[in-house]
């Protein structure tokens, strides 16, 4: 997946799929949910974790900064993940982790079938 903007959007799909699995088995841990979504989508765990990290980070930004990062700068997925890692290392952002499904319900999303999922990540 070349652009972080697309990864940000895909994270909504990943979260929703994780939630739907969790509803049926609330004992599943985060890594198990990610693995099951991978089995369903053909993705790799690291790939989905990047999407989720980008989503968490971008959601922590105010709207102008998020828009600049995702739309105007056209930041690449791997570059943004690397940059976020540096921000965390420098102590300028604390990753809150994925929200608990006990208190957070991801919105229902429809995947865009016109996008090529085989794009470079």
Buried (B, 14 or more C-beta within 10 A) or exposed (E): BEBBBBBBBBBBBBBBBBBBBBEEEEEBEEEBBBBBBBEEBEBEEEBBBBBBBBBBBBEBBEEEEBBEBBEEBEBBBBEBBEBBEEBBEEEEBEBEEBEEBEEEEBEEBEBEEEEEBEEEB
